[in-house]
Amino acid sequence: MVPAEISDSDVREYQDFLKNPLVEYQRSMIHELLRSFLNRNKKILDVGCGPGADFDFYKSLSLEIDAIDISREMILAARRQAQRLGLRARIARSSLQDFVPDALYDTIILNFGVINEMENLTESLKKIRTILKPDGYAIIISRPSFHLFSFLTDLVKLRINNLRQRMSQKQFELQNGIKLHYYNEKDFKNEFSIMHRENYCSFIPSPEQYKNSAFARIWTKMFISPDQKYSAKIPDKFGGDFVCYVLKANRQQTKSK
């Protein structure tokens, strides 16, 4: 999810960023996991869809797609992408809280840190529960507060305030003014049961670091293989650049509603 007011040039810059090799690596790993939880012809809601970066993956599985984003320009780009792919999709400009669907969803996906831009996690999770089928999945890809490469970079450069915000305050403000809120496994357990958790890029840099640092690109070449083998086994508190949670509504709470 991106700010509501962005320009067409911002969309193009974001689309170029999606071509970053580490973005493509992370997305391919997430798609591989999602494939095992998504069946053909299921009804999916993509929250914070951006320019439709996952639409080609959805089309490959013959999914019925609804997609929302708060940015007008991102929605326009997503509609162009759906048209180009011939994807059956309903795409609307809306926040999660304001969105009113006409039916419940089999799966709701919040990819690549969309959840981190939501300040009130409890209300967001409750909203997801209300529009999700009782046997449906919520799949959330979240940024953890701790990422090894980012932590070491801040430590070496003595960016103590960055460390304090992430580790103590569980939030961080980006240069563009977007405030990220960090959540972990225990934050989801009141509303959902965790069916699966998997880390991505625990040992290698973030796409932003890869783009801006020659050292990060060299490091990635050295550690991409261990990352593929071992990242998924890292504990939640030592998560990677992203952590994917596959959630199901808690049965007891579902019955009481």
Buried (B, 14 or more C-beta within 10 A) or exposed (E): BBEEEBEEEBBEEBBEEBEBEBBEBBBEBBBEBBEEBBEEEBBBBBBBBBBBBBBEBBBEBEBBBBBBBBBEBBBBBBBEBBEEBEBEBEBBBBBBEEBEBEEBBBBBBBBBBBBBBBEEBEEBBBBBBEBBBEEBBBBBBBBBBBBBBBBEBBEEEEEEEBBEBBBEEBBBEEEEEBEBBBBBBEBBEEBBBBEBBBBBBBBBBBBBBBBEBEEBBEBBEEBBEEBBEEBBEBEBEEBBBBBBBBBBBBEEBBEEE
